[in-house]
Amino acid sequence: MIPHFPHETVVPAHLKDLPLARYTPRSRLVVGAHEVERASLPVVDAHIHLGRWLSEDGGWVVPDVGALLAMMDELNIRGMVNLDGRWGTELDENLARYDHAHPGRFATFCHVDWRELATPGFEERIAAGIRRAAETGAVGLKVWKDLGLQLRDHADTLVMVDDPRLDTLWATAGEVGLPIWIHTADPVAFFDPIDEHNERLELLLARPDWSFADERFPSFERLVQALENAVARHPGTTFVGVHMGCYPENLQWVGRMLDTYPNFHVDIAARIAELGRQPRATTELILRHPDRVLFGTDEIPPDRASYRRHFRFLETADEGFPHSDQDPPLMGRWAISGLDLPRDVLAKVYTDNALRLVPRLAS
């Protein structure tokens, strides 16, 4: 638009080539803001890390369990699913520190010891390992994205989620009652070229090692197809596609998976940036499948501010609020809007669905 009166404005020289990383605009929208200090209903965080697997120094991610419990009570979090149990002694120590010491507040999942892939005949060995973990007290199985992107067998062949040799593993998990929380692939933009069209360019410039735009890796489409193949072949095994079904950028795909496979569920962990920029589609999906969506945060360690942001996202109709405390927000330079879920649906997402899949937390 041409100004009503012509005049000359001098742009400061230092702004003419301003790096993107230094561009941090402040929104001028005036919209309602409803901070949610405490969840309106009891919450189960079905995707959290409490062990030592992902810590930088090899110590417990949460050094003080008492302080964690106090924070949980403050925020109305009744329980947590700890995805860091691993196997063997590590599983024993996670169970002792959380599940056994604080019954009903924590439920620990095991992992597969993928080192078994280095020797032929691993199919039965990894299945036996899952049986042992269930007998020890693990209540679920966590499968990370290294399956499909990194893990190779004794012949140096990349092992995919739908590798027939893993059918015994997925079937065994179903037989012993371990639901599988599975993370395959990553944000779609991580598979796109690192160029001016990539919506995660800023993040990938900071972390180029997060890019999978390389012929060494399968395509994003191949990875999610492998996930669907495994879910389809094992209707007796419960799968939770974490991070909104591993494909939050395409809720039509997620909805089709939920429509097609009764054994498939999703959580929202670490994906409100994606879901909050498509609030109508997200709400429609949750209302269509209220029994199949779980609350989770994927925070390391658990964080008050993050919980309150998630509560605001699910409980209010607020618009245009940040999805992160980062400035600039590396996970996307956009704001999000809340879903304002009905109370009965909120109860299922917050708690009921997790308690059904992880009954230890119902005790």
C-alpha positions in Angstrom: 0.0 0.0 0.0 1.3 3.5 -0.9 1.5 5.8 2.2 -1.0 8.6 2.4 1.9 11.1 2.4 5.3 10.4 0.8 8.3 10.6 3.0 11.8 9.2 3.2 12.7 6.7 5.9 16.3 5.8 6.6 16.9 2.1 7.3 19.8 1.7 9.8 22.7 0.2 7.9 23.2 -2.7 10.4 19.7 -4.0 9.6 20.1 -4.2 5.9 21.9 -7.6 6.1 20.5 -8.7 9.4 21.1 -12.5 10.0 18.0 -14.5 10.4 19.2 -15.7 13.8 19.0 -12.1 15.1 15.6 -11.4 13.7 13.2 -11.9 16.7 10.0 -10.0 15.9 7.6 -9.2 18.7 3.9 -9.9 17.9 1.6 -6.9 17.9 -1.5 -9.0 18.2 -3.7 -8.2 21.2 -5.4 -11.5 22.0 -6.7 -13.2 25.1 -4.2 -15.0 27.3 -5.2 -17.6 29.9 -2.2 -19.1 31.7 -2.9 -22.5 33.2 -0.8 -23.0 36.3 -2.2 -26.4 37.2 -4.0 -28.9 35.0 -7.7 -28.9 35.5 -7.8 -32.7 35.6 -5.2 -35.3 36.8 -2.6 -35.9 34.2 -0.3 -38.8 33.2 2.7 -37.8 31.2 3.0 -40.9 29.0 6.3 -39.8 27.4 9.0 -38.6 29.8 12.7 -39.5 30.4 13.8 -40.0 34.0 16.7 -42.5 33.7 20.3 -42.2 32.7 20.1 -43.2 29.1 20.0 -39.6 27.7 21.8 -37.7 30.4 25.0 -35.9 29.4 27.0 -37.0 32.4 25.7 -40.5 32.8 23.8 -39.5 36.0 20.1 -39.6 36.6 18.1 -37.1 34.5 16.2 -36.3 37.7 18.6 -36.2 40.6 16.0 -35.6 43.3 12.9 -37.8 43.0 11.3 -36.1 46.0 11.5 -32.7 44.2 10.0 -34.3 41.1 7.1 -35.7 43.1 6.5 -32.3 44.7 6.4 -30.7 41.2 4.0 -33.4 40.0 1.6 -32.7 42.9 1.8 -28.9 42.3 0.9 -29.4 38.6 -1.7 -32.2 39.1 0.4 -34.8 37.4 -0.7 -38.2 38.9 1.8 -40.4 37.1 4.6 -40.6 34.5 5.7 -43.2 32.0 9.5 -43.5 32.2 10.9 -44.5 28.8 14.5 -45.0 30.0 14.5 -48.5 31.5 16.8 -50.1 28.9 17.6 -53.7 30.0 19.5 -55.7 32.6 20.9 -53.9 35.6 19.7 -50.5 34.2 16.2 -51.7 34.1 16.4 -53.1 37.6 17.7 -49.7 38.9 15.1 -47.7 37.2 12.3 -49.9 38.5 13.7 -49.7 42.0 14.2 -45.9 42.0 10.8 -45.1 40.5 8.2 -47.9 40.3 8.9 -49.8 43.4 9.8 -46.8 45.6 6.7 -44.8 44.5 3.9 -47.3 43.5 1.3 -45.8 41.1 3.3 -42.7 40.3 5.8 -44.2 37.8 5.8 -47.0 35.2 9.1 -47.9 33.5 9.5 -49.2 29.9 12.4 -51.4 28.7 14.3 -51.3 25.4 15.7 -53.8 23.0 19.4 -54.6 23.3 20.1 -54.0 19.6 23.7 -55.2 20.0 22.3 -58.6 19.3 21.9 -57.6 15.6 25.7 -58.2 15.3 25.3 -61.9 15.4 23.1 -64.1 13.1 20.0 -65.6 14.7 19.2 -62.5 16.7 15.4 -62.9 16.2 14.9 -65.3 19.1 17.4 -63.6 21.4 15.9 -60.2 21.3 12.4 -61.7 21.8 13.8 -63.6 24.8 15.2 -60.4 26.1 11.8 -58.7 26.0 10.3 -61.7 27.9 12.9 -61.3 30.6 12.2 -57.6 30.8 8.5 -58.2 31.3 9.2 -60.8 34.0 11.5 -58.3 35.7 8.7 -55.6 35.8 8.9 -53.5 32.6 5.4 -52.5 31.5 6.1 -51.4 28.0 8.7 -51.3 25.2 10.3 -48.1 23.9 11.7 -48.3 20.3 13.7 -45.3 19.2 14.4 -43.9 15.7 17.8 -45.5 15.4 15.8 -48.5 14.2 15.4 -47.7 10.5 18.0 -44.9 10.4 21.2 -46.4 12.0 21.0 -49.9 13.2 22.6 -52.6 11.0 22.9 -56.3 11.2 25.9 -58.6 11.0 25.9 -58.2 7.2 25.9 -54.4 7.5 22.4 -54.2 6.2 20.2 -51.4 7.6 17.4 -53.0 9.7 13.9 -51.5 9.1 10.9 -51.6 11.4 9.1 -53.9 9.0 12.1 -56.3 8.6 10.5 -59.8 8.8 13.1 -60.9 11.3 11.6 -58.5 13.8 8.1 -60.1 13.6 9.0 -62.3 16.5 9.9 -59.3 18.6 6.6 -57.4 17.8 4.5 -60.6 18.3 6.3 -61.4 21.6 5.6 -57.9 23.0 1.9 -58.5 22.3 2.0 -61.9 23.9 3.5 -60.7 27.1 1.4 -57.5 27.2 4.0 -54.9 26.6 2.6 -51.9 24.5 5.2 -50.5 22.2 5.9 -46.7 22.2 7.7 -46.3 18.8 9.5 -43.4 17.3 10.4 -43.7 13.6 11.8 -41.1 11.3 11.8 -37.4 12.5 10.3 -34.1 11.3 9.8 -34.3 7.6 12.0 -31.2 7.1 15.0 -33.1 8.4 14.7 -35.2 5.2 14.5 -32.2 2.9 17.6 -30.5 1.4 19.1 -27.9 3.7 18.3 -24.8 1.6 16.2 -21.7 1.7 13.0 -23.6 1.3 13.5 -25.8 4.4 11.1 -24.7 7.2 13.6 -26.0 9.8 16.6 -24.3 8.2 17.6 -22.4 11.3 17.6 -25.5 13.4 19.5 -27.5 10.8 22.1 -24.8 10.5 22.6 -25.1 14.2 22.5 -28.9 14.2 23.5 -30.2 10.7 23.9 -33.7 12.3 20.1 -33.8 12.6 19.6 -33.8 8.9 18.8 -37.1 7.1 18.8 -35.5 3.6 21.4 -38.0 2.5 21.4 -41.2 0.4 22.8 -43.1 3.4 19.3 -42.9 5.0 15.9 -44.2 3.8 13.4 -41.6 2.7 10.8 -40.3 5.2 8.1 -42.1 3.2 9.9 -45.4 3.4 10.2 -45.1 7.2 6.6 -44.4 7.9 5.5 -47.1 5.4 7.7 -49.5 7.4 5.9 -48.5 10.6 2.5 -49.1 9.0 3.6 -52.5 7.7 4.6 -53.6 11.2 1.4 -52.3 12.7 -0.7 -54.0 10.1 1.1 -57.4 10.5 0.6 -57.4 14.3 -3.0 -56.6 15.2 -2.5 -58.3 18.6 0.3 -55.8 19.6 -0.4 -52.3 20.8 1.6 -49.6 19.1 1.8 -46.0 20.1 3.3 -43.8 17.4 4.9 -41.2 19.5 5.2 -37.6 18.4 1.7 -37.7 17.0 2.1 -40.9 15.1 5.6 -39.9 13.9 3.9 -37.7 11.2 2.3 -34.6 12.7 2.8 -32.6 9.5 0.2 -34.9 7.9 -2.8 -35.4 10.1 -4.7 -37.0 7.2 -2.1 -39.8 7.3 -2.3 -40.1 11.1 -6.1 -40.2 10.9 -6.1 -42.9 8.3 -3.8 -45.0 10.5 -6.1 -44.6 13.5 -9.1 -45.3 11.3 -7.5 -48.4 9.8 -5.7 -50.1 12.7 -7.4 -50.4 16.1 -4.0 -51.4 17.7 -2.5 -48.0 16.8 -2.4 -45.0 19.1 -0.5 -41.7 19.2 0.9 -39.3 21.7 1.4 -35.5 21.4 4.9 -35.5 22.9 7.3 -32.7 21.7 4.9 -31.8 18.8 2.7 -29.0 20.0 4.7 -26.7 17.7 3.3 -28.7 14.7 -0.2 -29.4 16.2 -0.7 -25.8 17.4 -0.3 -24.3 13.9 -3.2 -26.5 12.7 -5.5 -26.4 15.6 -8.7 -27.2 13.8 -7.3 -30.3 12.1 -5.8 -31.4 15.4 -9.0 -30.9 17.3 -11.0 -32.8 14.7 -8.6 -35.7 14.8 -8.7 -35.9 18.6 -12.5 -35.6 18.7 -12.7 -38.4 16.2 -10.4 -40.7 18.2 -10.6 -39.5 21.8 -9.6 -43.0 23.1 -6.4 -43.2 21.1 -4.5 -40.0 21.9 -2.2 -39.7 24.9 -0.6 -36.7 26.6 3.2 -36.5 26.8 5.9 -33.9 26.8 9.2 -35.6 26.1 11.0 -33.1 28.3 14.5 -33.8 29.6 14.2 -33.2 32.5 10.5 -32.5 33.3 9.9 -28.8 33.2 7.2 -26.6 34.9 7.0 -24.1 32.1 6.6 -26.7 29.5 3.8 -28.4 31.3 1.9 -25.2 31.7 2.3 -24.4 28.0 0.9 -27.9 27.2 -2.0 -27.3 29.6 -2.7 -24.0 27.9 -2.6 -25.7 24.5 -5.1 -28.3 25.4 -7.4 -26.4 27.8 -7.8 -22.9 26.3 -8.8 -21.3 23.0 -5.9 -18.8 23.2 -4.4 -17.8 19.9 -0.9 -16.7 18.8 1.2 -17.8 21.8 4.7 -19.2 21.7 5.3 -23.0 21.6 8.7 -22.6 23.2 10.8 -20.4 25.6 13.5 -20.3 23.0 14.2 -16.9 21.3 14.2 -17.4 18.4 12.2 -20.7 18.5 14.4 -23.1 16.6 11.6 -25.6 16.3 9.6 -23.2 14.1 9.2 -19.5 13.7 5.5 -19.5 14.3 3.0 -19.1 17.1 0.3 -21.7 18.1 -3.3 -21.7 19.1 -5.1 -23.7 21.8 -7.5 -26.6 21.2 -10.0 -25.9 24.1 -10.9 -29.6 24.3 -14.2 -30.7 25.9 -13.7 -31.8 29.4 -14.7 -35.5 28.8 -12.2 -35.7 25.9 -9.5 -33.9 28.0 -9.9 -36.5 30.7 -9.2 -39.3 28.2 -6.2 -37.6 26.7 -4.7 -36.5 30.0 -5.2 -39.7 31.9 -7.7 -42.4 31.0 -6.0 -43.6 27.8 -2.7 -44.0 29.5 -4.2 -45.8 32.4 -5.8 -48.3 30.1 -2.5 -49.0 28.2 -0.3 -48.9 31.4 -2.4 -50.2 34.2 0.4 -50.0 36.7 -0.3 -46.3 37.0 -4.0 -47.0 37.9 -3.0 -48.7 41.2 
